[in-house]
Amino acid sequence: MTDTHAPVLYIIVCAAGPADRVTVLIEAARVRGWDTYVIPTPTAEDFLDLTAVENACGHPVRSRWRNPAEGGSLPTPDAIIVAPASYNTVNKWAAGAADCYALGLLAEFGGAGVPIALLPNVNSAFAANRVYQRSLDELRAAGVHVLVGPGMIEPHPPRTDNADRFPWHLALKALDPILDAER
């Protein structure tokens, strides 16, 4: 990072209950000094008020690859938050899938060492699945800040909504050292 720009934060949003409240995270990140860009998974687009998200972050929402002739490349991120992360995205990411723009970015920038904070939103039935547990372990081994467990996020009961209690602040707190290093 240089002194000429604010640190860039990608917020990758998945199709999970709290997604429609991502502006809470965007606003908190901007107050902390991040320049925010939102990248929803294809299904998450339907969860978002795209105009409100664009107004909150000050940039167009980007959810697909572009032809190089279209221009409009995003700046390189200094950090990434994946929240709310769905069961599907966590498992596909850990398996190395890059079948959508959001997963492609996670594969590329995770491999480049960009700090990533993961804040999943899964119910206890999904969380008990061995595949999901292996995926979290794989992402931890890859250096991802997996914010799951006591004092962080815990799975919620099946068929319930935790959107009003989703701890967006945990993802920002995990990335505070990056901001502190630049100040």
OpenMM code with the backbone's topology and positions (N, CA, C; nanometers):
from openmm import Vec3, app, unit

residues = "MET THR ASP THR HIS ALA PRO VAL LEU TYR ILE ILE VAL CYS ALA ALA GLY PRO ALA ASP ARG VAL THR VAL LEU ILE GLU ALA ALA ARG VAL ARG GLY TRP ASP THR TYR VAL ILE PRO THR PRO THR ALA GLU ASP PHE LEU ASP LEU THR ALA VAL GLU ASN ALA CYS GLY HIS PRO VAL ARG SER ARG TRP ARG ASN PRO ALA GLU GLY GLY SER LEU PRO THR PRO ASP ALA ILE ILE VAL ALA PRO ALA SER TYR ASN THR VAL ASN LYS TRP ALA ALA GLY ALA ALA ASP CYS TYR ALA LEU GLY LEU LEU ALA GLU PHE GLY GLY ALA GLY VAL PRO ILE ALA LEU LEU PRO ASN VAL ASN SER ALA PHE ALA ALA ASN ARG VAL TYR GLN ARG SER LEU ASP GLU LEU ARG ALA ALA GLY VAL HIS VAL LEU VAL GLY PRO GLY MET ILE GLU PRO HIS PRO PRO ARG THR ASP ASN ALA ASP ARG PHE PRO TRP HIS LEU ALA LEU LYS ALA LEU ASP PRO ILE LEU ASP ALA GLU ARG".split()
positions = [
    Vec3(0.0836, -0.1182, 0.0000),
    Vec3(0.0000, 0.0000, 0.0000),
    Vec3(0.0876, 0.1240, 0.0000),
    Vec3(0.0376, 0.2276, -0.0594),
    Vec3(0.1096, 0.3536, -0.0603),
    Vec3(0.0266, 0.4593, 0.0109),
    Vec3(0.0889, 0.5723, 0.0357),
    Vec3(0.0179, 0.6807, 0.1025),
    Vec3(-0.0828, 0.7493, 0.0111),
    Vec3(-0.0846, 0.7155, -0.1171),
    Vec3(-0.1713, 0.7847, -0.2115),
    Vec3(-0.3115, 0.7284, -0.2183),
    Vec3(-0.3386, 0.6184, -0.1503),
    Vec3(-0.4737, 0.5626, -0.1554),
    Vec3(-0.5096, 0.4935, -0.0245),
    Vec3(-0.6392, 0.4821, -0.0036),
    Vec3(-0.6877, 0.4064, 0.1118),
    Vec3(-0.6689, 0.2581, 0.0820),
    Vec3(-0.6480, 0.1780, 0.1840),
    Vec3(-0.6364, 0.0340, 0.1608),
    Vec3(-0.7665, -0.0213, 0.1017),
    Vec3(-0.7515, -0.1136, 0.0082),
    Vec3(-0.8643, -0.1694, -0.0650),
    Vec3(-0.9116, -0.2981, 0.0020),
    Vec3(-1.0412, -0.3049, 0.0272),
    Vec3(-1.1045, -0.4216, 0.0880),
    Vec3(-1.2114, -0.4757, -0.0055),
    Vec3(-1.1953, -0.6018, -0.0454),
    Vec3(-1.3021, -0.6702, -0.1175),
    Vec3(-1.3931, -0.7344, -0.0134),
    Vec3(-1.5226, -0.7210, -0.0341),
    Vec3(-1.6216, -0.7898, 0.0489),
    Vec3(-1.6958, -0.8860, -0.0430),
    Vec3(-1.6708, -1.0142, -0.0231),
    Vec3(-1.7373, -1.1169, -0.1020),
    Vec3(-1.8585, -1.1636, -0.0232),
    Vec3(-1.9747, -1.1464, -0.0847),
    Vec3(-2.1025, -1.1745, -0.0193),
    Vec3(-2.1634, -1.2996, -0.0812),
    Vec3(-2.2066, -1.3909, 0.0044),
    Vec3(-2.2697, -1.5149, -0.0415),
    Vec3(-2.4196, -1.5114, -0.0133),
    Vec3(-2.4910, -1.6053, -0.0723),
    Vec3(-2.6362, -1.6140, -0.0560),
    Vec3(-2.6677, -1.6762, 0.0795),
    Vec3(-2.6699, -1.5923, 0.1816),
    Vec3(-2.7027, -1.6356, 0.3167),
    Vec3(-2.7855, -1.5255, 0.3813),
    Vec3(-2.8641, -1.5625, 0.4818),
    Vec3(-2.9593, -1.4714, 0.5449),
    Vec3(-2.9128, -1.3290, 0.5690),
    Vec3(-2.7968, -1.3074, 0.6291),
    Vec3(-2.7544, -1.1698, 0.6592),
    Vec3(-2.7092, -1.0878, 0.5387),
    Vec3(-2.7008, -1.1476, 0.4214),
    Vec3(-2.6470, -1.0777, 0.3041),
    Vec3(-2.7164, -0.9452, 0.2779),
    Vec3(-2.8473, -0.9397, 0.3004),
    Vec3(-2.9190, -0.8163, 0.2703),
    Vec3(-2.8830, -0.7015, 0.3651),
    Vec3(-2.8020, -0.7319, 0.4649),
    Vec3(-2.7575, -0.6287, 0.5591),
    Vec3(-2.6080, -0.5985, 0.5460),
    Vec3(-2.5492, -0.6309, 0.4333),
    Vec3(-2.4050, -0.6111, 0.4138),
    Vec3(-2.3659, -0.4642, 0.4215),
    Vec3(-2.4604, -0.3728, 0.4043),
    Vec3(-2.4248, -0.2309, 0.4154),
    Vec3(-2.3753, -0.1973, 0.5560),
    Vec3(-2.4146, -0.2741, 0.6554),
    Vec3(-2.3621, -0.2554, 0.7916),
    Vec3(-2.2108, -0.2732, 0.7900),
    Vec3(-2.1642, -0.3787, 0.7242),
    Vec3(-2.0207, -0.4059, 0.7134),
    Vec3(-1.9509, -0.2995, 0.6290),
    Vec3(-2.0105, -0.2637, 0.5177),
    Vec3(-1.9502, -0.1635, 0.4292),
    Vec3(-1.9293, -0.0323, 0.5047),
    Vec3(-2.0324, 0.0139, 0.5714),
    Vec3(-2.0232, 0.1419, 0.6430),
    Vec3(-1.9184, 0.1364, 0.7534),
    Vec3(-1.9140, 0.0270, 0.8281),
    Vec3(-1.8144, 0.0133, 0.9355),
    Vec3(-1.6727, 0.0089, 0.8774),
    Vec3(-1.6562, -0.0591, 0.7645),
    Vec3(-1.5239, -0.0667, 0.7007),
    Vec3(-1.4797, 0.0707, 0.6519),
    Vec3(-1.5698, 0.1452, 0.5937),
    Vec3(-1.5341, 0.2784, 0.5428),
    Vec3(-1.4973, 0.3731, 0.6570),
    Vec3(-1.5670, 0.3623, 0.7686),
    Vec3(-1.5326, 0.4447, 0.8857),
    Vec3(-1.3913, 0.4129, 0.9322),
    Vec3(-1.3516, 0.2863, 0.9219),
    Vec3(-1.2162, 0.2460, 0.9629),
    Vec3(-1.1087, 0.2870, 0.8630),
    Vec3(-1.1495, 0.3285, 0.7428),
    Vec3(-1.0522, 0.3743, 0.6443),
    Vec3(-1.0358, 0.2866, 0.5221),
    Vec3(-1.1164, 0.1831, 0.5081),
    Vec3(-1.1083, 0.0946, 0.3921),
    Vec3(-1.1831, 0.1546, 0.2729),
    Vec3(-1.1307, 0.1311, 0.1542),
    Vec3(-1.1995, 0.1592, 0.0289),
    Vec3(-1.2630, 0.0262, -0.0117),
    Vec3(-1.3952, 0.0165, -0.0081),
    Vec3(-1.4643, -0.1116, -0.0193),
    Vec3(-1.5190, -0.1397, -0.1590),
    Vec3(-1.5066, -0.2657, -0.1994),
    Vec3(-1.5620, -0.3157, -0.3251),
    Vec3(-1.6401, -0.4422, -0.2933),
    Vec3(-1.7630, -0.4506, -0.3400),
    Vec3(-1.8478, -0.5663, -0.3104),
    Vec3(-1.8564, -0.6568, -0.4321),
    Vec3(-1.8319, -0.7860, -0.4067),
    Vec3(-1.8379, -0.8886, -0.5097),
    Vec3(-1.9312, -0.9995, -0.4598),
    Vec3(-2.0553, -1.0021, -0.5063),
    Vec3(-2.1451, -1.1098, -0.4640),
    Vec3(-2.1258, -1.2355, -0.5485),
    Vec3(-2.1539, -1.3499, -0.4886),
    Vec3(-2.1628, -1.4718, -0.5673),
    Vec3(-2.2872, -1.4574, -0.6560),
    Vec3(-2.2994, -1.5370, -0.7623),
    Vec3(-2.4147, -1.5199, -0.8515),
    Vec3(-2.5498, -1.5276, -0.7801),
    Vec3(-2.5652, -1.6207, -0.6880),
    Vec3(-2.6923, -1.6331, -0.6169),
    Vec3(-2.7138, -1.5197, -0.5186),
    Vec3(-2.6076, -1.4663, -0.4631),
    Vec3(-2.6197, -1.3587, -0.3640),
    Vec3(-2.6726, -1.2296, -0.4243),
    Vec3(-2.6545, -1.2107, -0.5531),
    Vec3(-2.7063, -1.0886, -0.6159),
    Vec3(-2.8543, -1.0686, -0.5872),
    Vec3(-2.9304, -1.1779, -0.5848),
    Vec3(-3.0742, -1.1692, -0.5584),
    Vec3(-3.1054, -1.1304, -0.4149),
    Vec3(-3.0078, -1.1419, -0.3252),
    Vec3(-3.0270, -1.1069, -0.1847),
    Vec3(-3.0022, -0.9584, -0.1590),
    Vec3(-2.9386, -0.8909, -0.2535),
    Vec3(-2.8903, -0.7548, -0.2300),
    Vec3(-2.9751, -0.6487, -0.2981),
    Vec3(-2.9836, -0.5340, -0.2344),
    Vec3(-3.0330, -0.4126, -0.2984),
    Vec3(-2.9075, -0.3505, -0.3592),
    Vec3(-2.8845, -0.3794, -0.4859),
    Vec3(-2.7592, -0.3409, -0.5505),
    Vec3(-2.7363, -0.1896, -0.5479),
    Vec3(-2.8424, -0.1108, -0.5619),
    Vec3(-2.8280, 0.0351, -0.5573),
    Vec3(-2.7810, 0.0795, -0.4194),
    Vec3(-2.8392, 0.0236, -0.3147),
    Vec3(-2.7985, 0.0598, -0.1779),
    Vec3(-2.6537, 0.0183, -0.1521),
    Vec3(-2.6147, -0.0984, -0.1999),
    Vec3(-2.4772, -0.1457, -0.1802),
    Vec3(-2.3797, -0.0549, -0.2552),
    Vec3(-2.4115, -0.0207, -0.3782),
    Vec3(-2.3243, 0.0677, -0.4559),
    Vec3(-2.3141, 0.2055, -0.3906),
    Vec3(-2.4248, 0.2563, -0.3403),
    Vec3(-2.4214, 0.3861, -0.2712),
    Vec3(-2.3367, 0.3781, -0.1451),
    Vec3(-2.3454, 0.2684, -0.0727),
    Vec3(-2.2702, 0.2543, 0.0529),
    Vec3(-2.1201, 0.2439, 0.0274),
    Vec3(-2.0802, 0.1702, -0.0761),
    Vec3(-1.9366, 0.1510, -0.0978),
    Vec3(-1.8766, 0.2523, -0.1952),
    Vec3(-1.9610, 0.3169, -0.2746),
    Vec3(-1.9102, 0.4171, -0.3672),
    Vec3(-1.8536, 0.3604, -0.4960),
    Vec3(-1.8784, 0.2321, -0.5207),
    Vec3(-1.8283, 0.1651, -0.6416),
    Vec3(-1.9373, 0.0729, -0.6953),
    Vec3(-1.9360, 0.0471, -0.8266),
    Vec3(-2.0310, -0.0514, -0.8807),
    Vec3(-2.0059, -0.1902, -0.8222),
    Vec3(-2.1121, -0.2652, -0.8042),
    Vec3(-2.1016, -0.4042, -0.7612),
    Vec3(-2.0527, -0.4841, -0.8817),
    Vec3(-1.9599, -0.5748, -0.8559),
    Vec3(-1.9020, -0.6539, -0.9642),
    Vec3(-1.9219, -0.8008, -0.9319),
    Vec3(-1.9901, -0.8743, -1.0201),
    Vec3(-2.0183, -1.0151, -0.9915),
    Vec3(-1.9763, -1.1107, -1.1028),
    Vec3(-1.9129, -1.0583, -1.2066),
    Vec3(-1.8743, -1.1476, -1.3160),
    Vec3(-1.7412, -1.1020, -1.3759),
    Vec3(-1.6764, -1.1966, -1.4421),
    Vec3(-1.5553, -1.1631, -1.5150),
    Vec3(-1.5929, -1.0699, -1.6290),
    Vec3(-1.4990, -0.9893, -1.6691),
    Vec3(-1.5212, -0.9001, -1.7822),
    Vec3(-1.4208, -0.9315, -1.8916),
    Vec3(-1.4630, -0.9050, -2.0122),
    Vec3(-1.3735, -0.9123, -2.1261),
    Vec3(-1.2711, -0.8007, -2.1087),
    Vec3(-1.1428, -0.8250, -2.1292),
    Vec3(-1.0424, -0.7205, -2.1112),
    Vec3(-1.0738, -0.5929, -2.1891),
    Vec3(-1.1425, -0.6044, -2.3024),
    Vec3(-1.1771, -0.4867, -2.3807),
    Vec3(-1.2779, -0.3973, -2.3086),
    Vec3(-1.3522, -0.4550, -2.2119),
    Vec3(-1.4491, -0.3760, -2.1359),
    Vec3(-1.3816, -0.2819, -2.0368),
    Vec3(-1.2590, -0.3135, -1.9977),
    Vec3(-1.1903, -0.2306, -1.8979),
    Vec3(-1.2563, -0.2440, -1.7621),
    Vec3(-1.2253, -0.1508, -1.6751),
    Vec3(-1.2890, -0.1499, -1.5434),
    Vec3(-1.2345, -0.2501, -1.4451),
    Vec3(-1.1057, -0.2801, -1.4519),
    Vec3(-1.0471, -0.3732, -1.3556),
    Vec3(-1.0561, -0.3166, -1.2150),
    Vec3(-1.0782, -0.4043, -1.1205),
    Vec3(-1.0777, -0.3625, -0.9804),
    Vec3(-0.9339, -0.3437, -0.9344),
    Vec3(-0.9114, -0.2526, -0.8393),
    Vec3(-0.7764, -0.2419, -0.7836),
    Vec3(-0.7428, -0.3683, -0.7045),
    Vec3(-0.6170, -0.3970, -0.6918),
    Vec3(-0.5733, -0.5136, -0.6150),
    Vec3(-0.6115, -0.4939, -0.4682),
    Vec3(-0.6702, -0.5958, -0.4060),
    Vec3(-0.7107, -0.5795, -0.2665),
    Vec3(-0.5923, -0.5891, -0.1703),
    Vec3(-0.6045, -0.5164, -0.0605),
    Vec3(-0.5096, -0.5298, 0.0496),
    Vec3(-0.5594, -0.6344, 0.1481),
    Vec3(-0.6908, -0.6629, 0.1430),
    Vec3(-0.7519, -0.7648, 0.2282),
    Vec3(-0.8883, -0.8002, 0.1692),
    Vec3(-0.9404, -0.9148, 0.2122),
    Vec3(-1.0707, -0.9624, 0.1657),
    Vec3(-1.1493, -1.0141, 0.2858),
    Vec3(-1.2779, -0.9819, 0.2870),
    Vec3(-1.3710, -1.0418, 0.3837),
    Vec3(-1.4722, -1.1230, 0.3038),
    Vec3(-1.4971, -1.2457, 0.3486),
    Vec3(-1.6008, -1.3298, 0.2898),
    Vec3(-1.7092, -1.3433, 0.3957),
    Vec3(-1.8186, -1.2690, 0.3755),
    Vec3(-1.9250, -1.2668, 0.4772),
    Vec3(-2.0550, -1.2149, 0.4166),
    Vec3(-2.1653, -1.2718, 0.4498),
    Vec3(-2.1768, -1.4013, 0.5150),
    Vec3(-2.1375, -1.5108, 0.4160),
    Vec3(-2.0567, -1.6022, 0.4603),
    Vec3(-2.0119, -1.7110, 0.3742),
    Vec3(-2.1078, -1.8287, 0.3877),
    Vec3(-2.1476, -1.8819, 0.2749),
    Vec3(-2.2406, -1.9947, 0.2741),
    Vec3(-2.1640, -2.1278, 0.2805),
    Vec3(-2.2353, -2.2299, 0.3174),
    Vec3(-2.1824, -2.3669, 0.3177),
    Vec3(-2.1248, -2.4012, 0.1805),
    Vec3(-2.1988, -2.3698, 0.0773),
    Vec3(-2.1578, -2.4003, -0.0596),
    Vec3(-2.0269, -2.3301, -0.0957),
    Vec3(-2.0177, -2.2011, -0.0676),
    Vec3(-1.8972, -2.1268, -0.1034),
    Vec3(-1.7762, -2.1754, -0.0239),
    Vec3(-1.7931, -2.1996, 0.1038),
    Vec3(-1.6817, -2.2482, 0.1861),
    Vec3(-1.6275, -2.3785, 0.1286),
    Vec3(-1.7153, -2.4715, 0.0955),
    Vec3(-1.6704, -2.6014, 0.0447),
    Vec3(-1.6084, -2.5912, -0.0941),
    Vec3(-1.6673, -2.5116, -0.1807),
    Vec3(-1.6114, -2.4959, -0.3153),
    Vec3(-1.4758, -2.4266, -0.3101),
    Vec3(-1.4651, -2.3235, -0.2278),
    Vec3(-1.3390, -2.2500, -0.2135),
    Vec3(-1.2288, -2.3433, -0.1634),
    Vec3(-1.2582, -2.4183, -0.0577),
    Vec3(-1.1581, -2.5081, 0.0005),
    Vec3(-1.1153, -2.6165, -0.0988),
    Vec3(-1.2057, -2.6539, -0.1884),
    Vec3(-1.1746, -2.7565, -0.2884),
    Vec3(-1.1001, -2.6986, -0.4088),
    Vec3(-1.0859, -2.5665, -0.4131),
    Vec3(-1.0121, -2.5044, -0.5219),
    Vec3(-1.0964, -2.4632, -0.6408),
    Vec3(-1.2276, -2.4674, -0.6277),
    Vec3(-1.3148, -2.4294, -0.7388),
    Vec3(-1.3031, -2.2799, -0.7661),
    Vec3(-1.3150, -2.2451, -0.8929),
    Vec3(-1.3145, -2.1047, -0.9337),
    Vec3(-1.4189, -2.0864, -1.0439),
    Vec3(-1.5386, -2.1371, -1.0181),
    Vec3(-1.6425, -2.1384, -1.1207),
    Vec3(-1.7296, -2.0134, -1.1234),
    Vec3(-1.6945, -1.9138, -1.0452),
    Vec3(-1.7609, -1.7839, -1.0525),
    Vec3(-1.6559, -1.6784, -1.0180),
    Vec3(-1.6872, -1.5552, -1.0445),
    Vec3(-1.5913, -1.4470, -1.0243),
    Vec3(-1.5419, -1.4412, -0.8798),
    Vec3(-1.6337, -1.4510, -0.7837),
    Vec3(-1.5957, -1.4419, -0.6421),
    Vec3(-1.4965, -1.5531, -0.6048),
    Vec3(-1.5249, -1.6766, -0.6436),
    Vec3(-1.4340, -1.7868, -0.6122),
    Vec3(-1.3015, -1.7734, -0.6866),
    Vec3(-1.3053, -1.7227, -0.8075),
    Vec3(-1.1814, -1.6992, -0.8811),
    Vec3(-1.0921, -1.5994, -0.8096),
    Vec3(-1.1533, -1.4932, -0.7560),
    Vec3(-1.0758, -1.3943, -0.6801),
    Vec3(-1.0165, -1.4561, -0.5542),
    Vec3(-1.0951, -1.5375, -0.4841),
    Vec3(-1.0443, -1.6016, -0.3625),
    Vec3(-0.9287, -1.6955, -0.3941),
    Vec3(-0.9399, -1.7698, -0.5026),
    Vec3(-0.8310, -1.8601, -0.5421),
    Vec3(-0.7054, -1.7809, -0.5773),
    Vec3(-0.7227, -1.6755, -0.6548),
    Vec3(-0.6077, -1.5969, -0.6987),
    Vec3(-0.5420, -1.5223, -0.5836),
    Vec3(-0.6200, -1.4454, -0.5104),
    Vec3(-0.5600, -1.3607, -0.4078),
    Vec3(-0.5230, -1.4384, -0.2816),
    Vec3(-0.5910, -1.5489, -0.2553),
    Vec3(-0.5469, -1.6359, -0.1471),
    Vec3(-0.4103, -1.6934, -0.1785),
    Vec3(-0.3916, -1.7339, -0.3029),
    Vec3(-0.2619, -1.7859, -0.3466),
    Vec3(-0.1527, -1.6804, -0.3459),
    Vec3(-0.1926, -1.5529, -0.3600),
    Vec3(-0.0961, -1.4426, -0.3598),
    Vec3(-0.0659, -1.3921, -0.2191),
    Vec3(-0.1316, -1.4512, -0.1189),
    Vec3(-0.1032, -1.4127, 0.0195),
    Vec3(-0.1809, -1.2936, 0.0722),
    Vec3(-0.2851, -1.2511, 0.0020),
    Vec3(-0.3687, -1.1415, 0.0521),
    Vec3(-0.4437, -1.1909, 0.1757),
    Vec3(-0.4432, -1.1158, 0.2862),
    Vec3(-0.5151, -1.1589, 0.4059),
    Vec3(-0.6659, -1.1705, 0.3790),
    Vec3(-0.7235, -1.2813, 0.4261),
    Vec3(-0.8658, -1.3073, 0.4058),
    Vec3(-0.9281, -1.3470, 0.5390),
    Vec3(-1.0419, -1.2821, 0.5709),
    Vec3(-1.1196, -1.3177, 0.6899),
    Vec3(-1.2495, -1.3830, 0.6430),
    Vec3(-1.2805, -1.4985, 0.6996),
    Vec3(-1.3992, -1.5765, 0.6646),
    Vec3(-1.4968, -1.5769, 0.7806),
    Vec3(-1.6174, -1.5273, 0.7571),
    Vec3(-1.7228, -1.5246, 0.8582),
    Vec3(-1.8440, -1.6000, 0.8021),
    Vec3(-1.8499, -1.7315, 0.8282),
    Vec3(-1.9586, -1.8118, 0.7712),
    Vec3(-2.0931, -1.7860, 0.8391),
    Vec3(-2.1969, -1.8205, 0.7670),
    Vec3(-2.3319, -1.8200, 0.8213),
    Vec3(-2.3961, -1.9521, 0.7818),
    Vec3(-2.3785, -2.0513, 0.8680),
    Vec3(-2.4351, -2.1837, 0.8418),
    Vec3(-2.5116, -2.2310, 0.9646),
    Vec3(-2.6067, -2.3194, 0.9405),
    Vec3(-2.6793, -2.3744, 1.0544),
    Vec3(-2.6037, -2.4944, 1.1114),
    Vec3(-2.6491, -2.5411, 1.2271),
    Vec3(-2.5771, -2.6463, 1.2984),
    Vec3(-2.5752, -2.7792, 1.2221),
    Vec3(-2.6761, -2.8056, 1.1402),
    Vec3(-2.6762, -2.9292, 1.0612),
    Vec3(-2.5666, -2.9241, 0.9551),
    Vec3(-2.5548, -2.8127, 0.8839),
    Vec3(-2.4470, -2.7979, 0.7865),
    Vec3(-2.3110, -2.8011, 0.8566),
    Vec3(-2.3003, -2.7316, 0.9685),
    Vec3(-2.1729, -2.7225, 1.0401),
    Vec3(-2.1252, -2.8587, 1.0909),
    Vec3(-2.2170, -2.9499, 1.1166),
    Vec3(-2.1803, -3.0829, 1.1661),
    Vec3(-2.1290, -3.1739, 1.0551),
    Vec3(-2.1467, -3.1333, 0.9318),
    Vec3(-2.1041, -3.2148, 0.8186),
    Vec3(-1.9518, -3.2229, 0.8139),
    Vec3(-1.8994, -3.3421, 0.8016),
    Vec3(-1.7531, -3.3615, 0.7966),
    Vec3(-1.6877, -3.2858, 0.6825),
    Vec3(-1.7567, -3.2758, 0.5718),
    Vec3(-1.7014, -3.2051, 0.4571),
    Vec3(-1.6779, -3.0585, 0.4920),
    Vec3(-1.7736, -2.9984, 0.5594),
    Vec3(-1.7611, -2.8576, 0.5997),
    Vec3(-1.6457, -2.8404, 0.6984),
    Vec3(-1.6355, -2.9299, 0.7942),
    Vec3(-1.5263, -2.9216, 0.8923),
    Vec3(-1.3906, -2.9357, 0.8244),
    Vec3(-1.3801, -3.0274, 0.7294),
    Vec3(-1.2556, -3.0421, 0.6529),
    Vec3(-1.2253, -2.9158, 0.5730),
    Vec3(-1.3288, -2.8549, 0.5184),
    Vec3(-1.3094, -2.7319, 0.4408),
    Vec3(-1.2569, -2.6198, 0.5292),
    Vec3(-1.3132, -2.6043, 0.6481),
    Vec3(-1.2638, -2.5012, 0.7404),
    Vec3(-1.1178, -2.5285, 0.7762),
    Vec3(-1.0850, -2.6552, 0.8025),
    Vec3(-0.9459, -2.6903, 0.8340),
    Vec3(-0.8531, -2.6574, 0.7166),
    Vec3(-0.8976, -2.6870, 0.5958),
    Vec3(-0.8167, -2.6594, 0.4761),
    Vec3(-0.7940, -2.5089, 0.4610),
    Vec3(-0.8977, -2.4297, 0.4816),
    Vec3(-0.8837, -2.2843, 0.4695),
    Vec3(-0.7932, -2.2285, 0.5792),
    Vec3(-0.8051, -2.2808, 0.7008),
    Vec3(-0.7127, -2.2391, 0.8082),
    Vec3(-0.5683, -2.2695, 0.7694),
    Vec3(-0.5461, -2.3897, 0.7161),
    Vec3(-0.4110, -2.4293, 0.6758),
    Vec3(-0.3566, -2.3398, 0.5642),
    Vec3(-0.4466, -2.2819, 0.4867),
    Vec3(-0.4063, -2.1912, 0.3786),
    Vec3(-0.3855, -2.0486, 0.4292),
    Vec3(-0.4050, -2.0271, 0.5599),
    Vec3(-0.3800, -1.8950, 0.6174),
    Vec3(-0.5014, -1.8049, 0.6281),
    Vec3(-0.6181, -1.8566, 0.5984),
    Vec3(-0.7407, -1.7770, 0.6091),
    Vec3(-0.7768, -1.7606, 0.7568),
    Vec3(-0.8185, -1.6402, 0.7935),
    Vec3(-0.8683, -1.6137, 0.9291),
    Vec3(-1.0106, -1.6691, 0.9360),
    Vec3(-1.0265, -1.7906, 0.9852),
    Vec3(-1.1570, -1.8559, 0.9948),
    Vec3(-1.2172, -1.8181, 1.1297),
    Vec3(-1.3221, -1.7389, 1.1267),
    Vec3(-1.3791, -1.6812, 1.2487),
    Vec3(-1.4956, -1.7651, 1.3001),
    Vec3(-1.4662, -1.8904, 1.3318),
    Vec3(-1.5659, -1.9866, 1.3772),
    Vec3(-1.5215, -2.0414, 1.5116),
    Vec3(-1.6149, -2.0472, 1.6057),
    Vec3(-1.5846, -2.1073, 1.7345),
    Vec3(-1.6237, -2.0172, 1.8492),
    Vec3(-1.5924, -2.0577, 1.9708),
    Vec3(-1.6283, -1.9782, 2.0880),
    Vec3(-1.5696, -1.8366, 2.0802),
    Vec3(-1.6521, -1.7387, 2.1098),
    Vec3(-1.6096, -1.5998, 2.1038),
    Vec3(-1.6137, -1.5428, 1.9632),
    Vec3(-1.6463, -1.6275, 1.8672),
    Vec3(-1.6599, -1.5821, 1.7276),
    Vec3(-1.8016, -1.6170, 1.6837),
    Vec3(-1.8165, -1.6674, 1.5631),
    Vec3(-1.9505, -1.7059, 1.5192),
    Vec3(-1.9717, -1.8543, 1.5439),
    Vec3(-2.0911, -1.8858, 1.5870),
    Vec3(-2.1318, -2.0245, 1.6095),
    Vec3(-2.2472, -2.0544, 1.5132),
    Vec3(-2.2647, -2.1800, 1.4751),
    Vec3(-2.3782, -2.2137, 1.3886),
    Vec3(-2.5109, -2.1826, 1.4589),
    Vec3(-2.6100, -2.1501, 1.3803),
    Vec3(-2.7438, -2.1245, 1.4349),
    Vec3(-2.8320, -2.2471, 1.4100),
    Vec3(-2.9419, -2.2597, 1.4831),
    Vec3(-3.0298, -2.3757, 1.4616),
    Vec3(-3.0866, -2.3777, 1.3192),
    Vec3(-3.1083, -2.4977, 1.2635),
    Vec3(-3.1687, -2.5055, 1.1305),
    Vec3(-3.3038, -2.4332, 1.1257),
    Vec3(-3.3307, -2.3789, 1.0109),
    Vec3(-3.4573, -2.3101, 0.9824),
    Vec3(-3.4793, -2.1865, 1.0685),
    Vec3(-3.3695, -2.1243, 1.1132),
    Vec3(-3.3797, -1.9987, 1.1867),
    Vec3(-3.2969, -1.8931, 1.1147),
    Vec3(-3.3172, -1.7705, 1.1525),
    Vec3(-3.2471, -1.6579, 1.0907),
    Vec3(-3.1683, -1.5853, 1.1989),
    Vec3(-3.0411, -1.5628, 1.1736),
    Vec3(-2.9593, -1.4906, 1.2698),
    Vec3(-2.9132, -1.3558, 1.2134),
    Vec3(-2.9823, -1.3077, 1.1108),
    Vec3(-2.9382, -1.1865, 1.0410),
    Vec3(-2.9263, -1.0663, 1.1346),
    Vec3(-3.0146, -1.0552, 1.2306),
    Vec3(-3.0093, -0.9394, 1.3211),
    Vec3(-2.8974, -0.9505, 1.4246),
    Vec3(-2.8356, -1.0672, 1.4353),
    Vec3(-2.7264, -1.0875, 1.5322),
    Vec3(-2.5943, -1.1220, 1.4637),
    Vec3(-2.5878, -1.1074, 1.3324),
    Vec3(-2.4680, -1.1476, 1.2606),
    Vec3(-2.3517, -1.0562, 1.2995),
    Vec3(-2.2395, -1.1131, 1.3436),
    Vec3(-2.1282, -1.0335, 1.3974),
    Vec3(-2.0303, -0.9811, 1.2913),
    Vec3(-2.0785, -0.8909, 1.2076),
    Vec3(-1.9953, -0.8330, 1.1019),
    Vec3(-1.8620, -0.7805, 1.1569),
    Vec3(-1.8670, -0.7225, 1.2763),
    Vec3(-1.7486, -0.6579, 1.3348),
    Vec3(-1.6311, -0.7541, 1.3526),
    Vec3(-1.6582, -0.8827, 1.3666),
    Vec3(-1.5493, -0.9790, 1.3866),
    Vec3(-1.4557, -0.9846, 1.2659),
    Vec3(-1.5123, -0.9740, 1.1466),
    Vec3(-1.4293, -0.9782, 1.0265),
    Vec3(-1.3393, -0.8554, 1.0197),
    Vec3(-1.3934, -0.7396, 1.0520),
    Vec3(-1.3118, -0.6177, 1.0512),
    Vec3(-1.2042, -0.6232, 1.1586),
    Vec3(-1.2398, -0.6731, 1.2742),
    Vec3(-1.1431, -0.6831, 1.3834),
    Vec3(-1.0258, -0.7738, 1.3444),
    Vec3(-1.0547, -0.8806, 1.2720),
    Vec3(-0.9482, -0.9723, 1.2287),
    Vec3(-0.8505, -0.9037, 1.1343),
    Vec3(-0.8977, -0.8016, 1.0633),
    Vec3(-0.8124, -0.7323, 0.9665),
    Vec3(-0.7545, -0.6019, 1.0199),
    Vec3(-0.7883, -0.5631, 1.1426),
    Vec3(-0.7344, -0.4399, 1.2002),
    Vec3(-0.5822, -0.4325, 1.1955),
    Vec3(-0.5080, -0.5419, 1.2170),
    Vec3(-0.3613, -0.5317, 1.2097),
    Vec3(-0.3100, -0.4808, 1.0743),
    Vec3(-0.3845, -0.5091, 0.9695),
    Vec3(-0.3419, -0.4591, 0.8386),
    Vec3(-0.3521, -0.3078, 0.8328),
    Vec3(-0.4627, -0.2554, 0.8836),
    Vec3(-0.4776, -0.1102, 0.8878),
    Vec3(-0.3736, -0.0472, 0.9809),
    Vec3(-0.3534, -0.1101, 1.0959),
    Vec3(-0.2557, -0.0557, 1.1929),
    Vec3(-0.1159, -0.0499, 1.1324),
    Vec3(-0.0811, -0.1477, 1.0510),
    Vec3(0.0513, -0.1502, 0.9892),
    Vec3(0.0708, -0.0372, 0.8889),
    Vec3(-0.0391, 0.0127, 0.8353),
    Vec3(-0.0307, 0.1188, 0.7356),
    Vec3(-0.0380, 0.2584, 0.7957),
    Vec3(-0.0712, 0.2665, 0.9225),
    Vec3(-0.0865, 0.3985, 0.9856),
    Vec3(0.0427, 0.4455, 1.0455),
] * unit.nanometer
topology = app.Topology()
chain = topology.addChain("A")
for resn in residues:
    res = topology.addResidue(resn, chain)
    for name in ("N", "CA", "C"):
        topology.addAtom(name, app.Element.getBySymbol(name[0]), res)
